[in-house]
Amino acid sequence: MRKKVILACTDCDSRNYTSESNRESSPERLEIKKFCSTCNAHTMHKETK
């Protein structure tokens, strides 16, 4: 079953994106390089709790 997760920018901690993650196959947190409108640059976004 997929779980909806929130992605937050690592630089400014702005919560910009939502995504779906499969918890059973990957227990570690999701990390994706996405565009942050607050920083106005491409930064790493991590899954929040």
PDB file of N, CA, C and O in Angstrom:
ATOM      1  N   MET A   1       0.834  -1.187   0.000  1.00  0.00           N
ATOM      2  CA  MET A   1       0.000   0.000   0.000  1.00  0.00           C
ATOM      3  C   MET A   1       0.881   1.254   0.000  1.00  0.00           C
ATOM      4  O   MET A   1       1.846   1.338   0.760  1.00  0.00           O
ATOM      5  N   ARG A   2       0.556   2.193  -0.825  1.00  0.00           N
ATOM      6  CA  ARG A   2       1.319   3.438  -0.910  1.00  0.00           C
ATOM      7  C   ARG A   2       0.826   4.430   0.148  1.00  0.00           C
ATOM      8  O   ARG A   2      -0.353   4.467   0.501  1.00  0.00           O
ATOM      9  N   LYS A   3       1.775   5.228   0.637  1.00  0.00           N
ATOM     10  CA  LYS A   3       1.457   6.214   1.657  1.00  0.00           C
ATOM     11  C   LYS A   3       1.805   7.599   1.134  1.00  0.00           C
ATOM     12  O   LYS A   3       2.855   7.783   0.519  1.00  0.00           O
ATOM     13  N   LYS A   4       0.931   8.579   1.372  1.00  0.00           N
ATOM     14  CA  LYS A   4       1.179   9.939   0.936  1.00  0.00           C
ATOM     15  C   LYS A   4       2.179  10.587   1.886  1.00  0.00           C
ATOM     16  O   LYS A   4       2.000  10.540   3.103  1.00  0.00           O
ATOM     17  N   VAL A   5       3.240  11.198   1.332  1.00  0.00           N
ATOM     18  CA  VAL A   5       4.277  11.844   2.134  1.00  0.00           C
ATOM     19  C   VAL A   5       4.438  13.297   1.683  1.00  0.00           C
ATOM     20  O   VAL A   5       4.111  13.646   0.549  1.00  0.00           O
ATOM     21  N   ILE A   6       4.943  14.134   2.584  1.00  0.00           N
ATOM     22  CA  ILE A   6       5.192  15.543   2.303  1.00  0.00           C
ATOM     23  C   ILE A   6       6.689  15.745   2.167  1.00  0.00           C
ATOM     24  O   ILE A   6       7.466  15.252   2.984  1.00  0.00           O
ATOM     25  N   LEU A   7       7.096  16.480   1.122  1.00  0.00           N
ATOM     26  CA  LEU A   7       8.508  16.752   0.883  1.00  0.00           C
ATOM     27  C   LEU A   7       8.823  18.186   1.288  1.00  0.00           C
ATOM     28  O   LEU A   7       8.107  19.115   0.915  1.00  0.00           O
ATOM     29  N   ALA A   8       9.909  18.364   2.061  1.00  0.00           N
ATOM     30  CA  ALA A   8      10.318  19.684   2.533  1.00  0.00           C
ATOM     31  C   ALA A   8      11.715  20.004   2.024  1.00  0.00           C
ATOM     32  O   ALA A   8      12.569  19.122   1.933  1.00  0.00           O
ATOM     33  N   CYS A   9      11.944  21.265   1.694  1.00  0.00           N
ATOM     34  CA  CYS A   9      13.242  21.730   1.216  1.00  0.00           C
ATOM     35  C   CYS A   9      14.255  21.642   2.352  1.00  0.00           C
ATOM     36  O   CYS A   9      13.941  21.985   3.492  1.00  0.00           O
ATOM     37  N   THR A  10      15.468  21.184   2.048  1.00  0.00           N
ATOM     38  CA  THR A  10      16.497  21.060   3.082  1.00  0.00           C
ATOM     39  C   THR A  10      17.135  22.405   3.414  1.00  0.00           C
ATOM     40  O   THR A  10      17.702  22.559   4.496  1.00  0.00           O
ATOM     41  N   ASP A  11      17.056  23.380   2.510  1.00  0.00           N
ATOM     42  CA  ASP A  11      17.667  24.687   2.765  1.00  0.00           C
ATOM     43  C   ASP A  11      16.762  25.607   3.582  1.00  0.00           C
ATOM     44  O   ASP A  11      17.196  26.171   4.586  1.00  0.00           O
ATOM     45  N   CYS A  12      15.505  25.763   3.156  1.00  0.00           N
ATOM     46  CA  CYS A  12      14.617  26.730   3.827  1.00  0.00           C
ATOM     47  C   CYS A  12      13.492  26.067   4.625  1.00  0.00           C
ATOM     48  O   CYS A  12      12.698  26.770   5.251  1.00  0.00           O
ATOM     49  N   ASP A  13      13.404  24.736   4.620  1.00  0.00           N
ATOM     50  CA  ASP A  13      12.370  23.964   5.337  1.00  0.00           C
ATOM     51  C   ASP A  13      10.941  24.275   4.888  1.00  0.00           C
ATOM     52  O   ASP A  13       9.991  24.077   5.645  1.00  0.00           O
ATOM     53  N   SER A  14      10.798  24.753   3.674  1.00  0.00           N
ATOM     54  CA  SER A  14       9.482  25.006   3.115  1.00  0.00           C
ATOM     55  C   SER A  14       8.896  23.689   2.606  1.00  0.00           C
ATOM     56  O   SER A  14       9.580  22.930   1.920  1.00  0.00           O
ATOM     57  N   ARG A  15       7.636  23.417   2.939  1.00  0.00           N
ATOM     58  CA  ARG A  15       6.983  22.178   2.508  1.00  0.00           C
ATOM     59  C   ARG A  15       6.246  22.429   1.201  1.00  0.00           C
ATOM     60  O   ARG A  15       5.143  22.976   1.190  1.00  0.00           O
ATOM     61  N   ASN A  16       6.871  22.023   0.099  1.00  0.00           N
ATOM     62  CA  ASN A  16       6.399  22.384  -1.228  1.00  0.00           C
ATOM     63  C   ASN A  16       5.634  21.295  -1.963  1.00  0.00           C
ATOM     64  O   ASN A  16       4.705  21.602  -2.710  1.00  0.00           O
ATOM     65  N   TYR A  17       5.998  20.035  -1.772  1.00  0.00           N
ATOM     66  CA  TYR A  17       5.487  18.955  -2.610  1.00  0.00           C
ATOM     67  C   TYR A  17       4.893  17.822  -1.786  1.00  0.00           C
ATOM     68  O   TYR A  17       5.226  17.640  -0.615  1.00  0.00           O
ATOM     69  N   THR A  18       4.002  17.059  -2.428  1.00  0.00           N
ATOM     70  CA  THR A  18       3.516  15.807  -1.876  1.00  0.00           C
ATOM     71  C   THR A  18       3.839  14.714  -2.886  1.00  0.00           C
ATOM     72  O   THR A  18       3.900  14.955  -4.092  1.00  0.00           O
ATOM     73  N   SER A  19       4.042  13.520  -2.369  1.00  0.00           N
ATOM     74  CA  SER A  19       4.367  12.382  -3.226  1.00  0.00           C
ATOM     75  C   SER A  19       3.827  11.127  -2.562  1.00  0.00           C
ATOM     76  O   SER A  19       3.313  11.180  -1.445  1.00  0.00           O
ATOM     77  N   GLU A  20       3.945  10.004  -3.249  1.00  0.00           N
ATOM     78  CA  GLU A  20       3.534   8.730  -2.678  1.00  0.00           C
ATOM     79  C   GLU A  20       4.752   7.844  -2.546  1.00  0.00           C
ATOM     80  O   GLU A  20       5.622   7.825  -3.416  1.00  0.00           O
ATOM     81  N   SER A  21       4.807   7.101  -1.434  1.00  0.00           N
ATOM     82  CA  SER A  21       5.942   6.239  -1.156  1.00  0.00           C
ATOM     83  C   SER A  21       5.449   4.866  -0.758  1.00  0.00           C
ATOM     84  O   SER A  21       4.428   4.730  -0.084  1.00  0.00           O
ATOM     85  N   ASN A  22       6.184   3.842  -1.181  1.00  0.00           N
ATOM     86  CA  ASN A  22       5.873   2.471  -0.811  1.00  0.00           C
ATOM     87  C   ASN A  22       6.718   2.116   0.413  1.00  0.00           C
ATOM     88  O   ASN A  22       7.913   1.854   0.281  1.00  0.00           O
ATOM     89  N   ARG A  23       6.124   2.104   1.573  1.00  0.00           N
ATOM     90  CA  ARG A  23       6.834   1.919   2.840  1.00  0.00           C
ATOM     91  C   ARG A  23       7.479   0.546   2.990  1.00  0.00           C
ATOM     92  O   ARG A  23       8.547   0.446   3.594  1.00  0.00           O
ATOM     93  N   GLU A  24       6.879  -0.498   2.472  1.00  0.00           N
ATOM     94  CA  GLU A  24       7.397  -1.848   2.672  1.00  0.00           C
ATOM     95  C   GLU A  24       8.725  -2.067   1.942  1.00  0.00           C
ATOM     96  O   GLU A  24       9.608  -2.757   2.452  1.00  0.00           O
ATOM     97  N   SER A  25       8.866  -1.481   0.745  1.00  0.00           N
ATOM     98  CA  SER A  25      10.067  -1.739  -0.040  1.00  0.00           C
ATOM     99  C   SER A  25      11.219  -0.789   0.310  1.00  0.00           C
ATOM    100  O   SER A  25      12.376  -1.121   0.055  1.00  0.00           O
ATOM    101  N   SER A  26      10.931   0.382   0.887  1.00  0.00           N
ATOM    102  CA  SER A  26      11.999   1.330   1.217  1.00  0.00           C
ATOM    103  C   SER A  26      11.736   1.976   2.579  1.00  0.00           C
ATOM    104  O   SER A  26      10.959   2.927   2.664  1.00  0.00           O
ATOM    105  N   PRO A  27      12.361   1.482   3.634  1.00  0.00           N
ATOM    106  CA  PRO A  27      12.122   2.039   4.971  1.00  0.00           C
ATOM    107  C   PRO A  27      12.801   3.395   5.187  1.00  0.00           C
ATOM    108  O   PRO A  27      12.393   4.140   6.079  1.00  0.00           O
ATOM    109  N   GLU A  28      13.834   3.738   4.388  1.00  0.00           N
ATOM    110  CA  GLU A  28      14.506   5.022   4.564  1.00  0.00           C
ATOM    111  C   GLU A  28      13.662   6.149   3.963  1.00  0.00           C
ATOM    112  O   GLU A  28      12.755   5.909   3.167  1.00  0.00           O
ATOM    113  N   ARG A  29      13.980   7.374   4.358  1.00  0.00           N
ATOM    114  CA  ARG A  29      13.211   8.524   3.897  1.00  0.00           C
ATOM    115  C   ARG A  29      13.523   8.848   2.442  1.00  0.00           C
ATOM    116  O   ARG A  29      14.644   8.664   1.968  1.00  0.00           O
ATOM    117  N   LEU A  30      12.505   9.332   1.756  1.00  0.00           N
ATOM    118  CA  LEU A  30      12.594   9.674   0.349  1.00  0.00           C
ATOM    119  C   LEU A  30      13.353  10.998   0.185  1.00  0.00           C
ATOM    120  O   LEU A  30      13.078  11.955   0.908  1.00  0.00           O
ATOM    121  N   GLU A  31      14.301  11.062  -0.754  1.00  0.00           N
ATOM    122  CA  GLU A  31      15.051  12.282  -1.068  1.00  0.00           C
ATOM    123  C   GLU A  31      15.028  12.501  -2.572  1.00  0.00           C
ATOM    124  O   GLU A  31      15.448  11.635  -3.340  1.00  0.00           O
ATOM    125  N   ILE A  32      14.533  13.667  -2.992  1.00  0.00           N
ATOM    126  CA  ILE A  32      14.422  13.995  -4.409  1.00  0.00           C
ATOM    127  C   ILE A  32      14.912  15.426  -4.613  1.00  0.00           C
ATOM    128  O   ILE A  32      14.672  16.296  -3.776  1.00  0.00           O
ATOM    129  N   LYS A  33      15.597  15.664  -5.723  1.00  0.00           N
ATOM    130  CA  LYS A  33      16.015  17.011  -6.067  1.00  0.00           C
ATOM    131  C   LYS A  33      14.887  17.664  -6.862  1.00  0.00           C
ATOM    132  O   LYS A  33      14.573  17.235  -7.973  1.00  0.00           O
ATOM    133  N   LYS A  34      14.272  18.716  -6.279  1.00  0.00           N
ATOM    134  CA  LYS A  34      13.126  19.389  -6.879  1.00  0.00           C
ATOM    135  C   LYS A  34      13.363  20.903  -6.857  1.00  0.00           C
ATOM    136  O   LYS A  34      14.296  21.384  -6.213  1.00  0.00           O
ATOM    137  N   PHE A  35      12.503  21.651  -7.570  1.00  0.00           N
ATOM    138  CA  PHE A  35      12.593  23.103  -7.585  1.00  0.00           C
ATOM    139  C   PHE A  35      11.852  23.683  -6.391  1.00  0.00           C
ATOM    140  O   PHE A  35      10.703  23.327  -6.130  1.00  0.00           O
ATOM    141  N   CYS A  36      12.516  24.581  -5.666  1.00  0.00           N
ATOM    142  CA  CYS A  36      11.902  25.268  -4.526  1.00  0.00           C
ATOM    143  C   CYS A  36      11.607  26.703  -4.938  1.00  0.00           C
ATOM    144  O   CYS A  36      12.521  27.442  -5.304  1.00  0.00           O
ATOM    145  N   SER A  37      10.345  27.103  -4.882  1.00  0.00           N
ATOM    146  CA  SER A  37       9.970  28.454  -5.286  1.00  0.00           C
ATOM    147  C   SER A  37      10.431  29.498  -4.270  1.00  0.00           C
ATOM    148  O   SER A  37      10.615  30.660  -4.634  1.00  0.00           O
ATOM    149  N   THR A  38      10.619  29.117  -3.018  1.00  0.00           N
ATOM    150  CA  THR A  38      11.103  30.044  -1.998  1.00  0.00           C
ATOM    151  C   THR A  38      12.586  30.350  -2.203  1.00  0.00           C
ATOM    152  O   THR A  38      12.994  31.508  -2.131  1.00  0.00           O
ATOM    153  N   CYS A  39      13.389  29.323  -2.457  1.00  0.00           N
ATOM    154  CA  CYS A  39      14.826  29.492  -2.703  1.00  0.00           C
ATOM    155  C   CYS A  39      15.108  29.919  -4.139  1.00  0.00           C
ATOM    156  O   CYS A  39      16.178  30.452  -4.433  1.00  0.00           O
ATOM    157  N   ASN A  40      14.155  29.686  -5.026  1.00  0.00           N
ATOM    158  CA  ASN A  40      14.284  29.958  -6.457  1.00  0.00           C
ATOM    159  C   ASN A  40      15.452  29.177  -7.071  1.00  0.00           C
ATOM    160  O   ASN A  40      16.199  29.702  -7.897  1.00  0.00           O
ATOM    161  N   ALA A  41      15.592  27.920  -6.653  1.00  0.00           N
ATOM    162  CA  ALA A  41      16.659  27.059  -7.155  1.00  0.00           C
ATOM    163  C   ALA A  41      16.254  25.597  -6.976  1.00  0.00           C
ATOM    164  O   ALA A  41      15.295  25.291  -6.267  1.00  0.00           O
ATOM    165  N   HIS A  42      16.996  24.697  -7.629  1.00  0.00           N
ATOM    166  CA  HIS A  42      16.798  23.270  -7.457  1.00  0.00           C
ATOM    167  C   HIS A  42      17.569  22.819  -6.212  1.00  0.00           C
ATOM    168  O   HIS A  42      18.787  22.981  -6.144  1.00  0.00           O
ATOM    169  N   THR A  43      16.863  22.256  -5.232  1.00  0.00           N
ATOM    170  CA  THR A  43      17.479  21.812  -3.986  1.00  0.00           C
ATOM    171  C   THR A  43      16.980  20.420  -3.641  1.00  0.00           C
ATOM    172  O   THR A  43      16.016  19.931  -4.231  1.00  0.00           O
ATOM    173  N   MET A  44      17.644  19.782  -2.680  1.00  0.00           N
ATOM    174  CA  MET A  44      17.206  18.477  -2.209  1.00  0.00           C
ATOM    175  C   MET A  44      15.972  18.642  -1.321  1.00  0.00           C
ATOM    176  O   MET A  44      15.926  19.533  -0.472  1.00  0.00           O
ATOM    177  N   HIS A  45      14.991  17.793  -1.519  1.00  0.00           N
ATOM    178  CA  HIS A  45      13.776  17.769  -0.715  1.00  0.00           C
ATOM    179  C   HIS A  45      13.703  16.410  -0.028  1.00  0.00           C
ATOM    180  O   HIS A  45      13.852  15.372  -0.673  1.00  0.00           O
ATOM    181  N   LYS A  46      13.472  16.421   1.290  1.00  0.00           N
ATOM    182  CA  LYS A  46      13.382  15.180   2.070  1.00  0.00           C
ATOM    183  C   LYS A  46      11.965  14.976   2.575  1.00  0.00           C
ATOM    184  O   LYS A  46      11.199  15.924   2.752  1.00  0.00           O
ATOM    185  N   GLU A  47      11.647  13.735   2.797  1.00  0.00           N
ATOM    186  CA  GLU A  47      10.355  13.361   3.351  1.00  0.00           C
ATOM    187  C   GLU A  47      10.284  13.799   4.808  1.00  0.00           C
ATOM    188  O   GLU A  47      11.225  13.580   5.572  1.00  0.00           O
ATOM    189  N   THR A  48       9.163  14.423   5.198  1.00  0.00           N
ATOM    190  CA  THR A  48       8.974  14.828   6.582  1.00  0.00           C
ATOM    191  C   THR A  48       8.142  13.797   7.324  1.00  0.00           C
ATOM    192  O   THR A  48       7.573  12.894   6.710  1.00  0.00           O
ATOM    193  N   LYS A  49       8.071  13.927   8.624  1.00  0.00           N
ATOM    194  CA  LYS A  49       7.299  12.994   9.447  1.00  0.00           C
ATOM    195  C   LYS A  49       5.819  13.301   9.361  1.00  0.00           C
ATOM    196  O   LYS A  49       5.009  12.619   9.989  1.00  0.00           O
TER     197      LYS A  49
END
